[in-house]
Amino acid sequence: MKARRQGTDIVLTVPSILNIEPGKEYVAIKGELGSITYIPKVENIFEEAIENGESLRFEDDYQEDTHSNGSEED
């Protein structure tokens, strides 16, 4: 693989054997020794919730059992 210039960017081609789907977004991380790691970008659940008008606030719907059956300790 050889880096090449395309406009103002440097491009690395991905071999088709890796089966990367076109249009998939990745985040690139450069390592200390010059390695480059590409990680698939995941959706931001907060942005998605805002777009859909949803709330991500925690709501506790736990119902405590107040009925005793006689075997509980005091």
C-alpha positions, 0 to 999 in steps of 0.5 A: 500500500502506498500513500498518495496525494489527492487534492489536499489529502493523503489517501491510503487505498484499502484492499478489496479483500478486507470487504469494507463497505463503501460509505462506511465512516471510520475514525483514524488514530495515529500510533506513536511509531507511525502506525495508523488504526481505523476504527468504525465510527459509531452513532452518537446516541445523544445526537440521535435522541435529540433528532428524534425528540427522545429523552435519555434520562434514567427513569426508575420504574422499580416497584419495591415488593412491600408484601411480606411472607413471614420468612423475612429477617427483622 
